[in-house]
Amino acid sequence: MGMKFRPPFPDTLPDPRSSGYATAVETYALRLRSFYGSRATWHRRFFRLSGITVILIGAGLPLLVTLDYPGRDLVVSVAGVIVAGITALRAFYRWDQSWILLRNTERAVTAAWWEWHSRLDALGSGDDAPSAEEREITRTFARKLIDIRKQEADDFFSDMAFPTYDVHGAVPAVRNEPPA
C-alpha cells in the first residue's frame, strides 16, 4: 500500500438544485465523515510511526555511542537529529490530539446522520415530494453539520497560544484565541 493521500473532500459542494436538498445535504455529510475519518487515520499513522521511530532510534543511541566503527560521530549525530526532528514535528503537528479530535468529529457527524435518518423515518411519509417537516429536519441536520465543523475548529484552536504585541513595545503577551 502506497502512502498516496488524496483528500476525499471535493472543492465544490453538492448542488441541491440538481439532486434535491436532502440528497445534497446527505452527500455533504458523507463527504465530511469520509474527510474526518481519512484525516484521523493519517494522524494516527503519523503519531504511531513517529513514536516508534523515536523509541527505536533513541533506544539504540547508547549502543551507537559505545561501539567503535568508522563514521560513528556522524551516525550518532544523524540519529540525534532524527530523534530531535521527529520529536519537534510531533509537538508542532500534535498528531495525537488531532487524531482524537478528528475521530470525535467523525463520530459526531455519523451520530448526526443517524439521528437525521431516524427522524425522517419516524415521519414515514413515503411521498416523493418532501413535506415541510422533512425539509425542516434536513435544514436542522445541515445546521448541525456546520456546528460540528465549527466546534472542531474551536476545539483545535482552544489549546493553542497566539502571541499578541503591545503597540508600545512591551514584551508580547500570550492569548488563547486565534488572531482575528
LOLUM-129039 format. One record per atom (N, C-alpha, C): x, y, z. Coordinates in pm, whole numbers, padded with zeros to 5 digits. Example, Ala and Ser with C-alpha at 12.3 -4.5 7.8 and 13.67 -1.06 7.14 Angstrom:
<recs>
px / py / pz
01319 / -00569 / 00780
01230 / -00450 / 00780
01320 / -00330 / 00780
01285 / -00225 / 00708
01367 / -00106 / 00714
01290 / 00003 / 00787
</recs>
This chain:
<recs>
px / py / pz
00084 / -00118 / 00000
00000 / 00000 / 00000
00088 / 00123 / 00000
00069 / 00212 / -00096
00146 / 00335 / -00103
00094 / 00439 / -00005
00175 / 00538 / 00018
00135 / 00644 / 00110
00079 / 00761 / 00031
00004 / 00734 / -00073
-00057 / 00838 / -00154
-00181 / 00888 / -00082
-00187 / 01018 / -00061
-00301 / 01075 / 00010
-00378 / 01164 / -00085
-00505 / 01137 / -00097
-00594 / 01220 / -00177
-00714 / 01253 / -00091
-00732 / 01380 / -00055
-00845 / 01414 / 00031
-00978 / 01373 / -00034
-01067 / 01316 / 00043
-01195 / 01271 / -00013
-01297 / 01383 / -00022
-01254 / 01506 / -00003
-01347 / 01618 / 00004
-01328 / 01710 / -00116
-01417 / 01702 / -00215
-01404 / 01785 / -00334
-01413 / 01934 / -00301
-01364 / 02016 / -00394
-01366 / 02161 / -00375
-01506 / 02219 / -00382
-01596 / 02151 / -00447
-01731 / 02205 / -00464
-01830 / 02133 / -00373
-01930 / 02207 / -00335
-02039 / 02148 / -00256
-02138 / 02081 / -00350
-02212 / 01983 / -00299
-02316 / 01921 / -00383
-02421 / 02026 / -00421
-02474 / 02013 / -00540
-02572 / 02110 / -00590
-02713 / 02065 / -00555
-02779 / 02136 / -00463
-02915 / 02095 / -00425
-03017 / 02111 / -00537
-02987 / 02195 / -00635
-03082 / 02213 / -00745
-03086 / 02092 / -00837
-02974 / 02023 / -00850
-02973 / 01909 / -00941
-03014 / 01779 / -00874
-02984 / 01766 / -00745
-03014 / 01639 / -00678
-03121 / 01649 / -00571
-03162 / 01769 / -00538
-03257 / 01787 / -00429
-03182 / 01821 / -00300
-03246 / 01899 / -00216
-03181 / 01948 / -00095
-03138 / 01835 / -00002
-03226 / 01741 / 00025
-03194 / 01633 / 00118
-03077 / 01549 / 00067
-03076 / 01519 / -00060
-02966 / 01440 / -00119
-02835 / 01517 / -00113
-02840 / 01648 / -00140
-02719 / 01731 / -00134
-02665 / 01737 / 00009
-02753 / 01753 / 00106
-02710 / 01759 / 00246
-02650 / 01625 / 00288
-02714 / 01516 / 00247
-02661 / 01384 / 00282
-02525 / 01361 / 00215
-02510 / 01400 / 00090
-02382 / 01387 / 00021
-02274 / 01466 / 00094
-02308 / 01587 / 00136
-02215 / 01670 / 00213
-02176 / 01601 / 00344
-02275 / 01546 / 00413
-02248 / 01478 / 00541
-02156 / 01358 / 00521
-02180 / 01281 / 00419
-02097 / 01163 / 00394
-01955 / 01203 / 00352
-01943 / 01313 / 00277
-01809 / 01363 / 00244
-01736 / 01408 / 00370
-01808 / 01480 / 00458
-01747 / 01523 / 00584
-01699 / 01404 / 00665
-01784 / 01305 / 00676
-01749 / 01185 / 00752
-01625 / 01119 / 00694
-01621 / 01106 / 00563
-01506 / 01047 / 00496
-01381 / 01132 / 00516
-01395 / 01263 / 00505
-01284 / 01356 / 00523
-01224 / 01343 / 00663
-01309 / 01349 / 00765
-01259 / 01340 / 00903
-01204 / 01200 / 00933
-01268 / 01098 / 00880
-01217 / 00963 / 00901
-01081 / 00942 / 00838
-01063 / 00990 / 00716
-00935 / 00977 / 00646
-00826 / 01056 / 00718
-00855 / 01178 / 00756
-00754 / 01259 / 00827
-00719 / 01196 / 00961
-00818 / 01144 / 01033
-00790 / 01079 / 01162
-00699 / 00958 / 01142
-00724 / 00882 / 01038
-00640 / 00765 / 01009
-00496 / 00807 / 00982
-00476 / 00913 / 00902
-00341 / 00960 / 00872
-00273 / 01014 / 00997
-00345 / 01087 / 01080
-00285 / 01140 / 01203
-00248 / 01025 / 01297
-00331 / 00922 / 01303
-00297 / 00805 / 01383
-00168 / 00741 / 01332
-00158 / 00724 / 01200
-00039 / 00664 / 01141
00086 / 00747 / 01171
00077 / 00879 / 01150
00192 / 00966 / 01176
00231 / 00961 / 01323
00132 / 00962 / 01412
00160 / 00959 / 01555
00232 / 00829 / 01592
00178 / 00718 / 01547
00238 / 00588 / 01582
00374 / 00568 / 01518
00386 / 00599 / 01389
00514 / 00580 / 01320
00622 / 00669 / 01380
00587 / 00794 / 01407
00687 / 00885 / 01463
00726 / 00840 / 01604
00631 / 00793 / 01683
00662 / 00745 / 01817
00751 / 00623 / 01816
00720 / 00530 / 01729
00801 / 00407 / 01718
00943 / 00443 / 01673
00953 / 00534 / 01576
01085 / 00575 / 01526
01168 / 00640 / 01636
01109 / 00731 / 01712
01181 / 00796 / 01822
01224 / 00694 / 01926
01137 / 00602 / 01959
01171 / 00499 / 02059
01286 / 00412 / 02011
01276 / 00362 / 01888
01380 / 00271 / 01838
01515 / 00340 / 01822
01515 / 00458 / 01762
01643 / 00528 / 01744
01696 / 00576 / 01879
01609 / 00629 / 01963
01652 / 00674 / 02095
01707 / 00560 / 02180
01643 / 00444 / 02173
01691 / 00329 / 02250
01823 / 00277 / 02194
01846 / 00295 / 02065
01970 / 00248 / 02004
02087 / 00344 / 02020
02061 / 00468 / 02060
02171 / 00565 / 02074
02282 / 00520 / 02168
02252 / 00466 / 02286
02364 / 00422 / 02371
02451 / 00317 / 02303
02390 / 00227 / 02230
02467 / 00126 / 02157
02552 / 00191 / 02048
02491 / 00285 / 01975
02565 / 00353 / 01868
02685 / 00432 / 01923
02672 / 00484 / 02043
02780 / 00563 / 02103
02892 / 00474 / 02153
02860 / 00359 / 02208
02963 / 00274 / 02271
03040 / 00187 / 02172
02984 / 00157 / 02058
03054 / 00075 / 01960
03162 / 00156 / 01891
03263 / 00086 / 01842
03370 / 00151 / 01769
03359 / 00110 / 01621
03330 / 00206 / 01536
03315 / 00180 / 01393
03343 / 00309 / 01317
03375 / 00297 / 01188
03403 / 00419 / 01111
03276 / 00503 / 01096
03290 / 00633 / 01110
03177 / 00725 / 01094
03085 / 00730 / 01213
03133 / 00683 / 01328
03049 / 00678 / 01448
02992 / 00816 / 01483
03076 / 00917 / 01481
03029 / 01051 / 01518
02916 / 01097 / 01426
02931 / 01070 / 01298
02828 / 01110 / 01203
02699 / 01031 / 01227
02709 / 00901 / 01246
02591 / 00817 / 01269
02517 / 00862 / 01395
02592 / 00887 / 01503
02530 / 00931 / 01628
02464 / 01068 / 01609
02532 / 01156 / 01539
02475 / 01290 / 01513
02347 / 01281 / 01430
02351 / 01201 / 01326
02231 / 01186 / 01241
02116 / 01125 / 01322
02145 / 01025 / 01403
02041 / 00964 / 01486
01982 / 01068 / 01581
02067 / 01150 / 01641
02018 / 01255 / 01731
01933 / 01357 / 01659
01975 / 01396 / 01539
01898 / 01492 / 01460
01762 / 01433 / 01423
01759 / 01306 / 01386
01632 / 01241 / 01351
01538 / 01240 / 01471
01588 / 01201 / 01587
01505 / 01199 / 01709
01454 / 01339 / 01741
01544 / 01439 / 01737
01503 / 01576 / 01768
01402 / 01628 / 01665
01427 / 01599 / 01538
01336 / 01646 / 01433
01198 / 01585 / 01443
01194 / 01454 / 01463
01063 / 01387 / 01474
00990 / 01432 / 01600
01063 / 01449 / 01709
01001 / 01497 / 01833
00943 / 01637 / 01813
01016 / 01723 / 01743
00965 / 01858 / 01715
00841 / 01853 / 01625
00844 / 01767 / 01524
00727 / 01753 / 01437
00604 / 01705 / 01514
00626 / 01611 / 01606
00515 / 01561 / 01687
00456 / 01673 / 01773
00542 / 01756 / 01830
00493 / 01867 / 01912
00423 / 01972 / 01827
00477 / 01998 / 01709
00419 / 02101 / 01622
00284 / 02058 / 01565
00277 / 01937 / 01512
00154 / 01891 / 01448
00053 / 01833 / 01545
00097 / 01798 / 01665
00008 / 01743 / 01767
-00078 / 01630 / 01711
-00012 / 01534 / 01647
-00085 / 01425 / 01581
-00172 / 01347 / 01678
-00129 / 01332 / 01801
-00210 / 01259 / 01898
-00340 / 01331 / 01928
-00332 / 01461 / 01955
-00451 / 01538 / 01985
-00541 / 01552 / 01862
-00478 / 01573 / 01747
-00557 / 01586 / 01624
-00628 / 01456 / 01590
-00560 / 01344 / 01612
-00621 / 01213 / 01586
-00749 / 01200 / 01668
-00742 / 01232 / 01795
-00859 / 01223 / 01883
-00969 / 01319 / 01837
-00932 / 01444 / 01812
-01030 / 01545 / 01771
-01097 / 01507 / 01639
-01018 / 01463 / 01543
-01074 / 01426 / 01413
-01165 / 01304 / 01424
-01124 / 01205 / 01503
-01208 / 01086 / 01520
-01338 / 01122 / 01591
-01331 / 01208 / 01693
-01453 / 01251 / 01762
-01544 / 01331 / 01670
-01486 / 01411 / 01583
-01567 / 01487 / 01486
-01634 / 01392 / 01387
-01560 / 01291 / 01342
-01620 / 01191 / 01253
-01738 / 01122 / 01323
-01720 / 01088 / 01450
-01829 / 01024 / 01525
-01949 / 01117 / 01539
-01924 / 01245 / 01561
-02034 / 01341 / 01575
-02111 / 01353 / 01443
-02040 / 01356 / 01331
-02107 / 01361 / 01200
-02189 / 01234 / 01179
-02133 / 01120 / 01214
-02203 / 00993 / 01199
-02328 / 00990 / 01287
-02315 / 01034 / 01410
-02431 / 01036 / 01502
-02539 / 01129 / 01449
-02500 / 01244 / 01397
-02598 / 01338 / 01341
-02668 / 01277 / 01220
-02592 / 01204 / 01138
-02650 / 01139 / 01021
-02754 / 01035 / 01063
-02720 / 00952 / 01163
-02815 / 00851 / 01210
-02938 / 00916 / 01271
-02917 / 01023 / 01346
-03031 / 01093 / 01407
-03123 / 01150 / 01299
-03063 / 01209 / 01195
-03141 / 01265 / 01085
-03225 / 01156 / 01019
-03163 / 01042 / 00989
-03238 / 00931 / 00928
-03347 / 00881 / 01021
-03320 / 00874 / 01148
-03419 / 00828 / 01244
-03540 / 00921 / 01247
-03512 / 01051 / 01246
-03622 / 01149 / 01248
-03703 / 01143 / 01119
-03635 / 01126 / 01006
-03707 / 01115 / 00879
-03792 / 00988 / 00875
-03733 / 00878 / 00920
-03806 / 00751 / 00920
-03927 / 00756 / 01013
-03916 / 00830 / 01122
-04028 / 00841 / 01217
-04148 / 00911 / 01154
-04121 / 00999 / 01058
-04231 / 01066 / 00988
-04306 / 00968 / 00898
-04229 / 00882 / 00831
-04286 / 00776 / 00750
-04378 / 00821 / 00640
-04349 / 00937 / 00578
-04441 / 00987 / 00475
-04437 / 00901 / 00349
-04317 / 00863 / 00303
-04306 / 00779 / 00185
-04338 / 00851 / 00056
-04376 / 00977 / 00062
-04405 / 01053 / -00060
-04276 / 01090 / -00131
-04290 / 01114 / -00262
-04174 / 01157 / -00339
-04133 / 01300 / -00303
-04230 / 01385 / -00286
-04201 / 01524 / -00251
-04188 / 01535 / -00098
-04079 / 01594 / -00050
-04061 / 01604 / 00095
-04162 / 01701 / 00157
-04208 / 01667 / 00275
-04302 / 01753 / 00346
-04226 / 01870 / 00408
-04299 / 01967 / 00457
-04237 / 02083 / 00523
-04158 / 02036 / 00646
-04211 / 01937 / 00717
-04141 / 01886 / 00835
-04011 / 01814 / 00796
-04015 / 01739 / 00687
-03894 / 01672 / 00639
-03788 / 01774 / 00598
-03833 / 01880 / 00531
-03738 / 01986 / 00491
-03677 / 02053 / 00615
-03758 / 02074 / 00717
-03707 / 02137 / 00839
-03609 / 02045 / 00912
-03640 / 01918 / 00916
-03548 / 01820 / 00978
-03415 / 01820 / 00903
-03420 / 01830 / 00771
-03298 / 01832 / 00690
-03222 / 01962 / 00711
-03292 / 02074 / 00720
-03225 / 02203 / 00749
-03156 / 02197 / 00886
-03223 / 02137 / 00983
-03164 / 02123 / 01116
-03038 / 02037 / 01109
-03044 / 01931 / 01032
-02928 / 01843 / 01012
-02812 / 01921 / 00948
-02841 / 02000 / 00844
-02737 / 02079 / 00777
-02674 / 02179 / 00875
-02757 / 02245 / 00956
-02703 / 02339 / 01056
-02617 / 02265 / 01158
-02658 / 02144 / 01196
-02581 / 02066 / 01293
-02444 / 02031 / 01236
-02439 / 01997 / 01107
-02310 / 01967 / 01043
-02218 / 02088 / 01048
-02272 / 02204 / 01021
-02192 / 02328 / 01026
-02146 / 02354 / 01168
-02234 / 02332 / 01265
-02197 / 02350 / 01407
-02087 / 02251 / 01449
-02095 / 02128 / 01400
-01993 / 02027 / 01432
-01857 / 02073 / 01378
-01855 / 02124 / 01256
-01728 / 02171 / 01197
-01675 / 02291 / 01274
-01763 / 02381 / 01314
-01720 / 02498 / 01392
-01664 / 02453 / 01526
-01730 / 02358 / 01591
-01682 / 02308 / 01720
-01547 / 02242 / 01706
-01525 / 02169 / 01597
-01395 / 02106 / 01574
-01286 / 02211 / 01563
-01312 / 02318 / 01489
-01213 / 02425 / 01475
-01191 / 02496 / 01609
-01298 / 02523 / 01681
-01286 / 02588 / 01812
-01204 / 02502 / 01908
-01230 / 02372 / 01909
-01156 / 02281 / 01996
-01008 / 02276 / 01958
-00981 / 02273 / 01828
-00843 / 02266 / 01782
-00765 / 02390 / 01827
-00825 / 02507 / 01808
-00754 / 02631 / 01839
-00759 / 02668 / 01987
-00845 / 02604 / 02066
-00856 / 02641 / 02207
-00729 / 02610 / 02286
-00652 / 02512 / 02244
-00529 / 02476 / 02316
-00405 / 02547 / 02263
-00421 / 02630 / 02162
-00306 / 02698 / 02105
-00293 / 02838 / 02165
-00172 / 02880 / 02188
-00145 / 03013 / 02238
-00092 / 03098 / 02123
-00152 / 03213 / 02102
-00110 / 03303 / 01996
-00049 / 03429 / 02059
00067 / 03471 / 02011
00128 / 03591 / 02069
00051 / 03717 / 02028
00047 / 03812 / 02117
-00011 / 03942 / 02087
00091 / 04047 / 02127
00100 / 04154 / 02054
00204 / 04252 / 02078
00144 / 04383 / 02126
00212 / 04441 / 02223
00176 / 04572 / 02275
00233 / 04675 / 02178
00150 / 04771 / 02136
00196 / 04871 / 02039
00306 / 04960 / 02097
00323 / 04962 / 02228
00424 / 05046 / 02292
00557 / 04973 / 02309
00569 / 04851 / 02254
00695 / 04780 / 02255
00720 / 04693 / 02375
00618 / 04668 / 02455
00635 / 04581 / 02571
00653 / 04437 / 02524
00692 / 04352 / 02615
00709 / 04209 / 02587
00575 / 04153 / 02543
00575 / 04067 / 02441
00448 / 04009 / 02393
00378 / 03929 / 02503
00248 / 03945 / 02507
00165 / 03865 / 02596
00115 / 03746 / 02516
00055 / 03652 / 02585
00001 / 03534 / 02518
-00149 / 03532 / 02541
-00223 / 03506 / 02434
-00367 / 03490 / 02447
-00405 / 03357 / 02385
-00515 / 03301 / 02431
-00554 / 03168 / 02387
-00665 / 03169 / 02284
-00656 / 03258 / 02190
-00754 / 03261 / 02081
-00681 / 03297 / 01953
-00731 / 03250 / 01842
-00664 / 03280 / 01716
-00676 / 03427 / 01683
-00579 / 03482 / 01612
-00588 / 03622 / 01573
-00707 / 03644 / 01481
-00765 / 03760 / 01490
-00883 / 03794 / 01408
-00844 / 03821 / 01266
</recs>
